[in-house]
Amino acid sequence: MARHLRIRIVIASFISMLLFVPPMTSCGTDSSTSTHADSVTVRIIDGKFDPRIVEVDPGTTVTWTNDDVTDHLVTSLEPGIFTSPYLQPGSSYSFQFPAPGSFRYYDDIRNTLKGEVIVR
């Protein structure tokens, strides 16, 4: 009888853990940040933008900092909005987003790097 009680306690503990413990988030390429700050930094590191998606208020300045080992060129997907100079390792580029909208961007050197700035 005591054995059955222990099994029930173990099962109940396991179910409680599944119901009440929040799931862990991944550290993959789908990271995002939402902020009301005047400025936000997006790191270019390990061949990706981190965070990949940022949500900001109008007037926020986003700064891309190249913490990678190769050059990068941050460019808006819609032509003419913004294009950084070539960012060598350790250098940065900033752009202020004055109005609401969704601004997708990519690395014009390595087209697999993509990100987005959402201005609310």
Biopython code that builds the backbone (N, CA, C, O; Angstrom):
import numpy as np
from Bio.PDB.StructureBuilder import StructureBuilder

atoms = [
    (1, "MET", "N", (0.817, -1.186, 0.000)),
    (1, "MET", "CA", (0.000, 0.000, 0.000)),
    (1, "MET", "C", (0.868, 1.260, 0.000)),
    (1, "MET", "O", (0.551, 2.217, -0.706)),
    (2, "ALA", "N", (1.940, 1.280, 0.766)),
    (2, "ALA", "CA", (2.828, 2.443, 0.834)),
    (2, "ALA", "C", (3.491, 2.689, -0.521)),
    (2, "ALA", "O", (3.755, 3.832, -0.892)),
    (3, "ARG", "N", (3.756, 1.608, -1.254)),
    (3, "ARG", "CA", (4.373, 1.738, -2.579)),
    (3, "ARG", "C", (3.433, 2.470, -3.531)),
    (3, "ARG", "O", (3.880, 3.337, -4.282)),
    (4, "HIS", "N", (2.147, 2.142, -3.518)),
    (4, "HIS", "CA", (1.169, 2.811, -4.377)),
    (4, "HIS", "C", (1.056, 4.291, -4.021)),
    (4, "HIS", "O", (0.888, 5.133, -4.903)),
    (5, "LEU", "N", (1.146, 4.606, -2.742)),
    (5, "LEU", "CA", (1.071, 5.994, -2.305)),
    (5, "LEU", "C", (2.282, 6.788, -2.821)),
    (5, "LEU", "O", (2.140, 7.927, -3.264)),
    (6, "ARG", "N", (3.462, 6.178, -2.759)),
    (6, "ARG", "CA", (4.659, 6.842, -3.273)),
    (6, "ARG", "C", (4.561, 7.079, -4.777)),
    (6, "ARG", "O", (4.960, 8.136, -5.266)),
    (7, "ILE", "N", (4.038, 6.112, -5.504)),
    (7, "ILE", "CA", (3.881, 6.266, -6.949)),
    (7, "ILE", "C", (2.916, 7.413, -7.251)),
    (7, "ILE", "O", (3.169, 8.212, -8.153)),
    (8, "ARG", "N", (1.821, 7.501, -6.508)),
    (8, "ARG", "CA", (0.854, 8.582, -6.708)),
    (8, "ARG", "C", (1.486, 9.946, -6.414)),
    (8, "ARG", "O", (1.233, 10.919, -7.124)),
    (9, "ILE", "N", (2.297, 10.008, -5.378)),
    (9, "ILE", "CA", (2.962, 11.261, -5.035)),
    (9, "ILE", "C", (3.936, 11.670, -6.141)),
    (9, "ILE", "O", (3.998, 12.845, -6.502)),
    (10, "VAL", "N", (4.685, 10.730, -6.673)),
    (10, "VAL", "CA", (5.629, 11.013, -7.746)),
    (10, "VAL", "C", (4.879, 11.492, -8.987)),
    (10, "VAL", "O", (5.286, 12.470, -9.614)),
    (11, "ILE", "N", (3.803, 10.822, -9.342)),
    (11, "ILE", "CA", (3.014, 11.210, -10.518)),
    (11, "ILE", "C", (2.404, 12.594, -10.312)),
    (11, "ILE", "O", (2.443, 13.426, -11.219)),
    (12, "ALA", "N", (1.843, 12.849, -9.136)),
    (12, "ALA", "CA", (1.249, 14.149, -8.847)),
    (12, "ALA", "C", (2.309, 15.250, -8.896)),
    (12, "ALA", "O", (2.041, 16.343, -9.396)),
    (13, "SER", "N", (3.500, 14.974, -8.386)),
    (13, "SER", "CA", (4.587, 15.961, -8.428)),
    (13, "SER", "C", (4.997, 16.263, -9.863)),
    (13, "SER", "O", (5.234, 17.418, -10.219)),
    (14, "PHE", "N", (5.077, 15.232, -10.675)),
    (14, "PHE", "CA", (5.449, 15.407, -12.075)),
    (14, "PHE", "C", (4.405, 16.243, -12.816)),
    (14, "PHE", "O", (4.754, 17.156, -13.563)),
    (15, "ILE", "N", (3.136, 15.931, -12.610)),
    (15, "ILE", "CA", (2.059, 16.688, -13.260)),
    (15, "ILE", "C", (2.078, 18.140, -12.798)),
    (15, "ILE", "O", (1.911, 19.048, -13.613)),
    (16, "SER", "N", (2.276, 18.369, -11.512)),
    (16, "SER", "CA", (2.351, 19.738, -10.995)),
    (16, "SER", "C", (3.494, 20.504, -11.635)),
    (16, "SER", "O", (3.351, 21.678, -11.976)),
    (17, "MET", "N", (4.615, 19.846, -11.796)),
    (17, "MET", "CA", (5.772, 20.489, -12.403)),
    (17, "MET", "C", (5.461, 20.890, -13.846)),
    (17, "MET", "O", (5.834, 21.981, -14.277)),
    (18, "LEU", "N", (4.783, 20.021, -14.594)),
    (18, "LEU", "CA", (4.440, 20.335, -15.975)),
    (18, "LEU", "C", (3.453, 21.490, -16.067)),
    (18, "LEU", "O", (3.531, 22.303, -16.988)),
    (19, "LEU", "N", (2.525, 21.566, -15.121)),
    (19, "LEU", "CA", (1.490, 22.584, -15.173)),
    (19, "LEU", "C", (1.961, 23.946, -14.687)),
    (19, "LEU", "O", (1.483, 24.968, -15.179)),
    (20, "PHE", "N", (2.875, 23.986, -13.744)),
    (20, "PHE", "CA", (3.215, 25.246, -13.092)),
    (20, "PHE", "C", (4.593, 25.797, -13.402)),
    (20, "PHE", "O", (4.898, 26.913, -12.980)),
    (21, "VAL", "N", (5.433, 25.081, -14.109)),
    (21, "VAL", "CA", (6.758, 25.578, -14.458)),
    (21, "VAL", "C", (6.680, 26.144, -15.871)),
    (21, "VAL", "O", (6.305, 25.417, -16.792)),
    (22, "PRO", "N", (7.021, 27.421, -16.076)),
    (22, "PRO", "CA", (6.951, 27.998, -17.418)),
    (22, "PRO", "C", (7.969, 27.353, -18.335)),
    (22, "PRO", "O", (9.032, 26.935, -17.877)),
    (23, "PRO", "N", (7.663, 27.264, -19.623)),
    (23, "PRO", "CA", (8.608, 26.652, -20.555)),
    (23, "PRO", "C", (9.849, 27.516, -20.703)),
    (23, "PRO", "O", (9.781, 28.739, -20.583)),
    (24, "MET", "N", (10.974, 26.879, -20.964)),
    (24, "MET", "CA", (12.221, 27.596, -21.184)),
    (24, "MET", "C", (12.203, 28.160, -22.591)),
    (24, "MET", "O", (11.672, 27.528, -23.504)),
    (25, "THR", "N", (12.776, 29.340, -22.780)),
    (25, "THR", "CA", (12.863, 29.923, -24.113)),
    (25, "THR", "C", (14.196, 29.559, -24.724)),
    (25, "THR", "O", (15.187, 29.345, -24.024)),
    (26, "SER", "N", (14.202, 29.494, -26.031)),
    (26, "SER", "CA", (15.440, 29.144, -26.716)),
    (26, "SER", "C", (16.309, 30.380, -26.866)),
    (26, "SER", "O", (15.831, 31.508, -26.748)),
    (27, "CYS", "N", (17.567, 30.161, -27.122)),
    (27, "CYS", "CA", (18.504, 31.253, -27.359)),
    (27, "CYS", "C", (18.854, 31.322, -28.836)),
    (27, "CYS", "O", (19.917, 31.820, -29.206)),
    (28, "GLY", "N", (17.963, 30.824, -29.673)),
    (28, "GLY", "CA", (18.217, 30.759, -31.100)),
    (28, "GLY", "C", (18.091, 32.106, -31.776)),
    (28, "GLY", "O", (18.195, 33.152, -31.136)),
    (29, "THR", "N", (17.865, 32.067, -33.078)),
    (29, "THR", "CA", (17.859, 33.275, -33.876)),
    (29, "THR", "C", (16.548, 34.037, -33.810)),
    (29, "THR", "O", (16.438, 35.089, -34.441)),
    (30, "ASP", "N", (15.560, 33.566, -33.085)),
    (30, "ASP", "CA", (14.277, 34.246, -33.022)),
    (30, "ASP", "C", (14.150, 35.123, -31.789)),
    (30, "ASP", "O", (13.043, 35.351, -31.303)),
    (31, "SER", "N", (15.260, 35.613, -31.283)),
    (31, "SER", "CA", (15.191, 36.454, -30.099)),
    (31, "SER", "C", (14.580, 37.802, -30.445)),
    (31, "SER", "O", (14.725, 38.303, -31.560)),
    (32, "SER", "N", (13.893, 38.378, -29.464)),
    (32, "SER", "CA", (13.313, 39.696, -29.687)),
    (32, "SER", "C", (13.336, 40.489, -28.391)),
    (32, "SER", "O", (13.430, 39.930, -27.299)),
    (33, "THR", "N", (13.249, 41.808, -28.540)),
    (33, "THR", "CA", (13.254, 42.702, -27.395)),
    (33, "THR", "C", (12.234, 43.802, -27.626)),
    (33, "THR", "O", (12.119, 44.335, -28.729)),
    (34, "SER", "N", (11.492, 44.139, -26.572)),
    (34, "SER", "CA", (10.556, 45.251, -26.622)),
    (34, "SER", "C", (10.988, 46.243, -25.549)),
    (34, "SER", "O", (11.245, 45.859, -24.408)),
    (35, "THR", "N", (11.066, 47.527, -25.921)),
    (35, "THR", "CA", (11.568, 48.502, -24.970)),
    (35, "THR", "C", (10.937, 49.873, -25.201)),
    (35, "THR", "O", (10.436, 50.171, -26.285)),
    (36, "HIS", "N", (10.973, 50.691, -24.164)),
    (36, "HIS", "CA", (10.536, 52.083, -24.260)),
    (36, "HIS", "C", (11.735, 53.024, -24.065)),
    (36, "HIS", "O", (11.553, 54.203, -23.764)),
    (37, "ALA", "N", (12.933, 52.515, -24.234)),
    (37, "ALA", "CA", (14.151, 53.305, -24.050)),
    (37, "ALA", "C", (14.381, 54.226, -25.248)),
    (37, "ALA", "O", (13.803, 54.031, -26.318)),
    (38, "ASP", "N", (15.235, 55.232, -25.051)),
    (38, "ASP", "CA", (15.587, 56.152, -26.133)),
    (38, "ASP", "C", (16.522, 55.514, -27.149)),
    (38, "ASP", "O", (16.600, 55.946, -28.299)),
    (39, "SER", "N", (17.237, 54.471, -26.706)),
    (39, "SER", "CA", (18.158, 53.794, -27.613)),
    (39, "SER", "C", (18.188, 52.298, -27.308)),
    (39, "SER", "O", (17.956, 51.865, -26.179)),
    (40, "VAL", "N", (18.479, 51.532, -28.342)),
    (40, "VAL", "CA", (18.544, 50.071, -28.252)),
    (40, "VAL", "C", (19.780, 49.621, -29.023)),
    (40, "VAL", "O", (20.105, 50.184, -30.068)),
    (41, "THR", "N", (20.461, 48.614, -28.511)),
    (41, "THR", "CA", (21.622, 48.065, -29.207)),
    (41, "THR", "C", (21.313, 46.671, -29.717)),
    (41, "THR", "O", (20.796, 45.824, -28.988)),
    (42, "VAL", "N", (21.639, 46.448, -30.983)),
    (42, "VAL", "CA", (21.553, 45.119, -31.595)),
    (42, "VAL", "C", (22.988, 44.680, -31.848)),
    (42, "VAL", "O", (23.731, 45.343, -32.571)),
    (43, "ARG", "N", (23.367, 43.567, -31.252)),
    (43, "ARG", "CA", (24.726, 43.051, -31.458)),
    (43, "ARG", "C", (24.743, 42.153, -32.689)),
    (43, "ARG", "O", (23.805, 41.397, -32.940)),
    (44, "ILE", "N", (25.810, 42.250, -33.434)),
    (44, "ILE", "CA", (26.068, 41.299, -34.514)),
    (44, "ILE", "C", (27.146, 40.379, -33.971)),
    (44, "ILE", "O", (28.298, 40.778, -33.807)),
    (45, "ILE", "N", (26.757, 39.147, -33.695)),
    (45, "ILE", "CA", (27.686, 38.218, -33.053)),
    (45, "ILE", "C", (27.348, 36.790, -33.472)),
    (45, "ILE", "O", (26.180, 36.428, -33.616)),
    (46, "ASP", "N", (28.382, 35.999, -33.662)),
    (46, "ASP", "CA", (28.224, 34.598, -34.057)),
    (46, "ASP", "C", (27.361, 34.453, -35.311)),
    (46, "ASP", "O", (26.581, 33.508, -35.433)),
    (47, "GLY", "N", (27.509, 35.396, -36.239)),
    (47, "GLY", "CA", (26.789, 35.315, -37.504)),
    (47, "GLY", "C", (25.305, 35.555, -37.408)),
    (47, "GLY", "O", (24.545, 35.024, -38.218)),
    (48, "LYS", "N", (24.853, 36.369, -36.408)),
    (48, "LYS", "CA", (23.426, 36.679, -36.292)),
    (48, "LYS", "C", (23.229, 38.030, -35.622)),
    (48, "LYS", "O", (24.135, 38.557, -34.976)),
    (49, "PHE", "N", (22.032, 38.584, -35.786)),
    (49, "PHE", "CA", (21.638, 39.791, -35.070)),
    (49, "PHE", "C", (21.046, 39.368, -33.733)),
    (49, "PHE", "O", (20.228, 38.450, -33.677)),
    (50, "ASP", "N", (21.457, 40.035, -32.654)),
    (50, "ASP", "CA", (20.966, 39.676, -31.327)),
    (50, "ASP", "C", (20.613, 40.930, -30.544)),
    (50, "ASP", "O", (21.512, 41.670, -30.144)),
    (51, "PRO", "N", (19.337, 41.189, -30.315)),
    (51, "PRO", "CA", (18.179, 40.381, -30.701)),
    (51, "PRO", "C", (17.855, 40.571, -32.181)),
    (51, "PRO", "O", (18.227, 41.578, -32.784)),
    (52, "ARG", "N", (17.170, 39.607, -32.746)),
    (52, "ARG", "CA", (16.816, 39.653, -34.162)),
    (52, "ARG", "C", (15.682, 40.636, -34.411)),
    (52, "ARG", "O", (15.659, 41.301, -35.447)),
    (53, "ILE", "N", (14.744, 40.739, -33.479)),
    (53, "ILE", "CA", (13.598, 41.633, -33.605)),
    (53, "ILE", "C", (13.584, 42.568, -32.403)),
    (53, "ILE", "O", (13.697, 42.119, -31.263)),
    (54, "VAL", "N", (13.445, 43.871, -32.657)),
    (54, "VAL", "CA", (13.287, 44.833, -31.572)),
    (54, "VAL", "C", (12.006, 45.623, -31.810)),
    (54, "VAL", "O", (11.690, 45.991, -32.942)),
    (55, "GLU", "N", (11.273, 45.880, -30.725)),
    (55, "GLU", "CA", (10.078, 46.712, -30.765)),
    (55, "GLU", "C", (10.382, 47.976, -29.978)),
    (55, "GLU", "O", (10.765, 47.914, -28.810)),
    (56, "VAL", "N", (10.210, 49.127, -30.627)),
    (56, "VAL", "CA", (10.592, 50.399, -30.016)),
    (56, "VAL", "C", (9.513, 51.448, -30.252)),
    (56, "VAL", "O", (8.597, 51.246, -31.048)),
    (57, "ASP", "N", (9.634, 52.562, -29.555)),
    (57, "ASP", "CA", (8.760, 53.708, -29.750)),
    (57, "ASP", "C", (9.341, 54.618, -30.830)),
    (57, "ASP", "O", (10.544, 54.577, -31.084)),
    (58, "PRO", "N", (8.496, 55.446, -31.475)),
    (58, "PRO", "CA", (9.020, 56.420, -32.439)),
    (58, "PRO", "C", (10.075, 57.310, -31.778)),
    (58, "PRO", "O", (9.946, 57.690, -30.614)),
    (59, "GLY", "N", (11.107, 57.628, -32.534)),
    (59, "GLY", "CA", (12.192, 58.457, -32.020)),
    (59, "GLY", "C", (13.335, 57.673, -31.406)),
    (59, "GLY", "O", (14.357, 58.252, -31.040)),
    (60, "THR", "N", (13.176, 56.364, -31.289)),
    (60, "THR", "CA", (14.232, 55.527, -30.705)),
    (60, "THR", "C", (15.380, 55.353, -31.695)),
    (60, "THR", "O", (15.159, 55.178, -32.893)),
    (61, "THR", "N", (16.594, 55.404, -31.184)),
    (61, "THR", "CA", (17.779, 55.151, -31.990)),
    (61, "THR", "C", (18.214, 53.709, -31.778)),
    (61, "THR", "O", (18.399, 53.264, -30.646)),
    (62, "VAL", "N", (18.373, 52.987, -32.875)),
    (62, "VAL", "CA", (18.874, 51.612, -32.825)),
    (62, "VAL", "C", (20.325, 51.637, -33.276)),
    (62, "VAL", "O", (20.652, 52.199, -34.321)),
    (63, "THR", "N", (21.189, 51.025, -32.483)),
    (63, "THR", "CA", (22.615, 50.953, -32.801)),
    (63, "THR", "C", (22.993, 49.493, -33.022)),
    (63, "THR", "O", (22.779, 48.647, -32.154)),
    (64, "TRP", "N", (23.553, 49.210, -34.184)),
    (64, "TRP", "CA", (24.070, 47.885, -34.480)),
    (64, "TRP", "C", (25.570, 47.903, -34.185)),
    (64, "TRP", "O", (26.300, 48.740, -34.716)),
    (65, "THR", "N", (26.023, 46.986, -33.344)),
    (65, "THR", "CA", (27.426, 46.893, -32.969)),
    (65, "THR", "C", (27.986, 45.568, -33.459)),
    (65, "THR", "O", (27.446, 44.506, -33.147)),
    (66, "ASN", "N", (29.068, 45.629, -34.225)),
    (66, "ASN", "CA", (29.671, 44.429, -34.771)),
    (66, "ASN", "C", (30.614, 43.805, -33.744)),
    (66, "ASN", "O", (31.761, 44.226, -33.597)),
    (67, "ASP", "N", (30.113, 42.803, -33.044)),
    (67, "ASP", "CA", (30.926, 42.030, -32.104)),
    (67, "ASP", "C", (31.346, 40.707, -32.720)),
    (67, "ASP", "O", (31.726, 39.775, -32.012)),
    (68, "ASP", "N", (31.276, 40.631, -34.028)),
    (68, "ASP", "CA", (31.641, 39.416, -34.760)),
    (68, "ASP", "C", (33.098, 39.546, -35.224)),
    (68, "ASP", "O", (33.756, 40.547, -34.941)),
    (69, "VAL", "N", (33.585, 38.546, -35.926)),
    (69, "VAL", "CA", (34.984, 38.553, -36.386)),
    (69, "VAL", "C", (35.117, 38.953, -37.849)),
    (69, "VAL", "O", (36.230, 39.042, -38.367)),
    (70, "THR", "N", (33.975, 39.199, -38.530)),
    (70, "THR", "CA", (34.004, 39.588, -39.933)),
    (70, "THR", "C", (33.229, 40.892, -40.135)),
    (70, "THR", "O", (32.487, 41.328, -39.255)),
    (71, "ASP", "N", (33.413, 41.505, -41.301)),
    (71, "ASP", "CA", (32.695, 42.737, -41.635)),
    (71, "ASP", "C", (31.208, 42.438, -41.891)),
    (71, "ASP", "O", (30.840, 41.331, -42.281)),
    (72, "HIS", "N", (30.371, 43.453, -41.661)),
    (72, "HIS", "CA", (28.942, 43.353, -41.926)),
    (72, "HIS", "C", (28.464, 44.678, -42.506)),
    (72, "HIS", "O", (29.116, 45.708, -42.335)),
    (73, "LEU", "N", (27.313, 44.649, -43.200)),
    (73, "LEU", "CA", (26.721, 45.833, -43.812)),
    (73, "LEU", "C", (25.216, 45.763, -43.586)),
    (73, "LEU", "O", (24.514, 45.027, -44.280)),
    (74, "VAL", "N", (24.718, 46.528, -42.615)),
    (74, "VAL", "CA", (23.299, 46.502, -42.240)),
    (74, "VAL", "C", (22.520, 47.381, -43.217)),
    (74, "VAL", "O", (22.819, 48.564, -43.376)),
    (75, "THR", "N", (21.515, 46.787, -43.870)),
    (75, "THR", "CA", (20.771, 47.483, -44.919)),
    (75, "THR", "C", (19.281, 47.204, -44.779)),
    (75, "THR", "O", (18.877, 46.060, -44.569)),
    (76, "SER", "N", (18.459, 48.254, -44.895)),
    (76, "SER", "CA", (17.007, 48.056, -44.855)),
    (76, "SER", "C", (16.570, 47.287, -46.100)),
    (76, "SER", "O", (17.104, 47.476, -47.193)),
    (77, "LEU", "N", (15.579, 46.414, -45.899)),
    (77, "LEU", "CA", (15.073, 45.633, -47.020)),
    (77, "LEU", "C", (14.412, 46.548, -48.048)),
    (77, "LEU", "O", (14.538, 46.334, -49.254)),
    (78, "GLU", "N", (13.703, 47.574, -47.558)),
    (78, "GLU", "CA", (13.130, 48.567, -48.462)),
    (78, "GLU", "C", (14.240, 49.556, -48.811)),
    (78, "GLU", "O", (14.798, 50.197, -47.920)),
    (79, "PRO", "N", (14.559, 49.685, -50.073)),
    (79, "PRO", "CA", (15.688, 50.540, -50.476)),
    (79, "PRO", "C", (15.542, 51.984, -50.001)),
    (79, "PRO", "O", (14.449, 52.551, -49.993)),
    (80, "GLY", "N", (16.681, 52.560, -49.604)),
    (80, "GLY", "CA", (16.739, 53.975, -49.296)),
    (80, "GLY", "C", (16.411, 54.387, -47.878)),
    (80, "GLY", "O", (16.524, 55.568, -47.553)),
    (81, "ILE", "N", (16.010, 53.466, -47.020)),
    (81, "ILE", "CA", (15.689, 53.861, -45.644)),
    (81, "ILE", "C", (16.965, 54.009, -44.826)),
    (81, "ILE", "O", (17.202, 55.063, -44.235)),
    (82, "PHE", "N", (17.784, 52.969, -44.786)),
    (82, "PHE", "CA", (19.078, 53.083, -44.120)),
    (82, "PHE", "C", (20.045, 52.031, -44.652)),
    (82, "PHE", "O", (19.645, 50.931, -45.031)),
    (83, "THR", "N", (21.300, 52.387, -44.670)),
    (83, "THR", "CA", (22.394, 51.470, -45.003)),
    (83, "THR", "C", (23.598, 51.914, -44.192)),
    (83, "THR", "O", (24.008, 53.073, -44.248)),
    (84, "SER", "N", (24.147, 50.995, -43.453)),
    (84, "SER", "CA", (25.337, 51.320, -42.665)),
    (84, "SER", "C", (26.555, 51.359, -43.578)),
    (84, "SER", "O", (26.523, 50.834, -44.691)),
    (85, "PRO", "N", (27.626, 51.980, -43.104)),
    (85, "PRO", "CA", (28.909, 51.775, -43.787)),
    (85, "PRO", "C", (29.363, 50.339, -43.469)),
    (85, "PRO", "O", (28.748, 49.657, -42.650)),
    (86, "TYR", "N", (30.427, 49.896, -44.115)),
    (86, "TYR", "CA", (30.961, 48.581, -43.762)),
    (86, "TYR", "C", (31.351, 48.609, -42.289)),
    (86, "TYR", "O", (32.129, 49.456, -41.851)),
    (87, "LEU", "N", (30.799, 47.674, -41.544)),
    (87, "LEU", "CA", (31.088, 47.606, -40.106)),
    (87, "LEU", "C", (32.174, 46.572, -39.858)),
    (87, "LEU", "O", (31.932, 45.366, -39.908)),
    (88, "GLN", "N", (33.358, 47.061, -39.595)),
    (88, "GLN", "CA", (34.446, 46.159, -39.221)),
    (88, "GLN", "C", (34.224, 45.720, -37.781)),
    (88, "GLN", "O", (33.496, 46.384, -37.044)),
    (89, "PRO", "N", (34.838, 44.616, -37.366)),
    (89, "PRO", "CA", (34.696, 44.177, -35.978)),
    (89, "PRO", "C", (35.003, 45.317, -35.010)),
    (89, "PRO", "O", (36.032, 45.983, -35.121)),
    (90, "GLY", "N", (34.086, 45.533, -34.051)),
    (90, "GLY", "CA", (34.254, 46.574, -33.055)),
    (90, "GLY", "C", (33.586, 47.892, -33.405)),
    (90, "GLY", "O", (33.501, 48.776, -32.553)),
    (91, "SER", "N", (33.109, 48.049, -34.640)),
    (91, "SER", "CA", (32.488, 49.315, -35.026)),
    (91, "SER", "C", (30.958, 49.236, -34.910)),
    (91, "SER", "O", (30.385, 48.154, -34.779)),
    (92, "SER", "N", (30.308, 50.417, -34.963)),
    (92, "SER", "CA", (28.864, 50.512, -34.765)),
    (92, "SER", "C", (28.247, 51.451, -35.794)),
    (92, "SER", "O", (28.934, 52.263, -36.414)),
    (93, "TYR", "N", (26.932, 51.320, -35.959)),
    (93, "TYR", "CA", (26.142, 52.200, -36.811)),
    (93, "TYR", "C", (24.807, 52.441, -36.120)),
    (93, "TYR", "O", (24.210, 51.511, -35.579)),
    (94, "SER", "N", (24.335, 53.689, -36.136)),
    (94, "SER", "CA", (23.069, 54.036, -35.487)),
    (94, "SER", "C", (22.103, 54.666, -36.481)),
    (94, "SER", "O", (22.507, 55.351, -37.420)),
    (95, "PHE", "N", (20.804, 54.416, -36.247)),
    (95, "PHE", "CA", (19.750, 55.012, -37.054)),
    (95, "PHE", "C", (18.559, 55.288, -36.151)),
    (95, "PHE", "O", (18.151, 54.433, -35.365)),
    (96, "GLN", "N", (18.002, 56.499, -36.270)),
    (96, "GLN", "CA", (16.831, 56.852, -35.472)),
    (96, "GLN", "C", (15.574, 56.595, -36.303)),
    (96, "GLN", "O", (15.479, 57.019, -37.455)),
    (97, "PHE", "N", (14.602, 55.887, -35.695)),
    (97, "PHE", "CA", (13.348, 55.554, -36.354)),
    (97, "PHE", "C", (12.282, 56.553, -35.916)),
    (97, "PHE", "O", (11.774, 56.462, -34.799)),
    (98, "PRO", "N", (11.930, 57.529, -36.802)),
    (98, "PRO", "CA", (11.051, 58.616, -36.394)),
    (98, "PRO", "C", (9.563, 58.282, -36.358)),
    (98, "PRO", "O", (8.806, 58.928, -35.633)),
    (99, "ALA", "N", (9.133, 57.289, -37.125)),
    (99, "ALA", "CA", (7.687, 57.051, -37.261)),
    (99, "ALA", "C", (7.359, 55.562, -37.145)),
    (99, "ALA", "O", (8.218, 54.713, -37.381)),
    (100, "PRO", "N", (6.115, 55.250, -36.780)),
    (100, "PRO", "CA", (5.696, 53.843, -36.678)),
    (100, "PRO", "C", (5.841, 53.102, -38.011)),
    (100, "PRO", "O", (5.750, 53.687, -39.090)),
    (101, "GLY", "N", (6.065, 51.815, -37.893)),
    (101, "GLY", "CA", (6.184, 50.953, -39.069)),
    (101, "GLY", "C", (7.003, 49.726, -38.751)),
    (101, "GLY", "O", (7.530, 49.581, -37.648)),
    (102, "SER", "N", (7.104, 48.845, -39.723)),
    (102, "SER", "CA", (7.908, 47.639, -39.602)),
    (102, "SER", "C", (9.053, 47.749, -40.595)),
    (102, "SER", "O", (8.835, 47.913, -41.795)),
    (103, "PHE", "N", (10.269, 47.659, -40.086)),
    (103, "PHE", "CA", (11.450, 47.877, -40.902)),
    (103, "PHE", "C", (12.320, 46.620, -40.869)),
    (103, "PHE", "O", (13.068, 46.392, -39.919)),
    (104, "ARG", "N", (12.208, 45.816, -41.914)),
    (104, "ARG", "CA", (13.042, 44.618, -42.007)),
    (104, "ARG", "C", (14.398, 45.011, -42.590)),
    (104, "ARG", "O", (14.501, 45.918, -43.416)),
    (105, "TYR", "N", (15.425, 44.309, -42.142)),
    (105, "TYR", "CA", (16.771, 44.610, -42.622)),
    (105, "TYR", "C", (17.565, 43.317, -42.731)),
    (105, "TYR", "O", (17.139, 42.269, -42.247)),
    (106, "TYR", "N", (18.714, 43.406, -43.367)),
    (106, "TYR", "CA", (19.569, 42.235, -43.561)),
    (106, "TYR", "C", (21.015, 42.691, -43.644)),
    (106, "TYR", "O", (21.309, 43.886, -43.697)),
    (107, "ASP", "N", (21.909, 41.716, -43.652)),
    (107, "ASP", "CA", (23.333, 41.990, -43.841)),
    (107, "ASP", "C", (23.609, 41.854, -45.333)),
    (107, "ASP", "O", (23.479, 40.764, -45.888)),
    (108, "ASP", "N", (23.990, 42.950, -45.987)),
    (108, "ASP", "CA", (24.196, 42.949, -47.437)),
    (108, "ASP", "C", (25.456, 42.182, -47.846)),
    (108, "ASP", "O", (25.667, 41.929, -49.032)),
    (109, "ILE", "N", (26.278, 41.818, -46.889)),
    (109, "ILE", "CA", (27.453, 40.982, -47.188)),
    (109, "ILE", "C", (27.079, 39.509, -47.039)),
    (109, "ILE", "O", (27.408, 38.687, -47.894)),
    (110, "ARG", "N", (26.403, 39.192, -45.968)),
    (110, "ARG", "CA", (25.954, 37.821, -45.687)),
    (110, "ARG", "C", (24.437, 37.831, -45.642)),
    (110, "ARG", "O", (23.845, 38.086, -44.593)),
    (111, "ASN", "N", (23.814, 37.556, -46.764)),
    (111, "ASN", "CA", (22.372, 37.699, -46.918)),
    (111, "ASN", "C", (21.534, 36.802, -46.009)),
    (111, "ASN", "O", (20.313, 36.955, -45.960)),
    (112, "THR", "N", (22.155, 35.878, -45.293)),
    (112, "THR", "CA", (21.384, 34.999, -44.415)),
    (112, "THR", "C", (21.046, 35.678, -43.088)),
    (112, "THR", "O", (20.171, 35.203, -42.363)),
    (113, "LEU", "N", (21.721, 36.775, -42.759)),
    (113, "LEU", "CA", (21.426, 37.503, -41.522)),
    (113, "LEU", "C", (20.265, 38.448, -41.776)),
    (113, "LEU", "O", (20.335, 39.311, -42.651)),
    (114, "LYS", "N", (19.190, 38.279, -41.000)),
    (114, "LYS", "CA", (18.003, 39.108, -41.166)),
    (114, "LYS", "C", (17.493, 39.555, -39.818)),
    (114, "LYS", "O", (17.660, 38.855, -38.819)),
    (115, "GLY", "N", (16.863, 40.736, -39.785)),
    (115, "GLY", "CA", (16.299, 41.246, -38.545)),
    (115, "GLY", "C", (15.141, 42.186, -38.837)),
    (115, "GLY", "O", (14.784, 42.417, -39.992)),
    (116, "GLU", "N", (14.565, 42.721, -37.774)),
    (116, "GLU", "CA", (13.420, 43.622, -37.942)),
    (116, "GLU", "C", (13.333, 44.593, -36.788)),
    (116, "GLU", "O", (13.546, 44.220, -35.635)),
    (117, "VAL", "N", (13.017, 45.842, -37.099)),
    (117, "VAL", "CA", (12.712, 46.851, -36.103)),
    (117, "VAL", "C", (11.243, 47.183, -36.276)),
    (117, "VAL", "O", (10.813, 47.579, -37.360)),
    (118, "ILE", "N", (10.465, 47.023, -35.201)),
    (118, "ILE", "CA", (9.052, 47.345, -35.219)),
    (118, "ILE", "C", (8.871, 48.595, -34.372)),
    (118, "ILE", "O", (9.134, 48.585, -33.169)),
    (119, "VAL", "N", (8.419, 49.679, -35.012)),
    (119, "VAL", "CA", (8.192, 50.942, -34.307)),
    (119, "VAL", "C", (6.692, 51.047, -34.070)),
    (119, "VAL", "O", (5.909, 51.077, -35.020)),
    (120, "ARG", "N", (6.290, 51.102, -32.794)),
    (120, "ARG", "CA", (4.871, 51.104, -32.425)),
    (120, "ARG", "C", (4.258, 52.474, -32.558)),
    (120, "ARG", "O", (3.070, 52.649, -32.286)),
]
sb = StructureBuilder()
sb.init_structure("model")
sb.init_model(0)
sb.init_chain("A")
sb.init_seg("    ")
for serial, (resi, resn, name, xyz) in enumerate(atoms, 1):
    if name == "N":
        sb.init_residue(resn, " ", resi, " ")
    sb.init_atom(name, np.array(xyz, "f"), 0.0, 1.0, " ", f" {name:<3s}", serial, name[0])
structure = sb.get_structure()
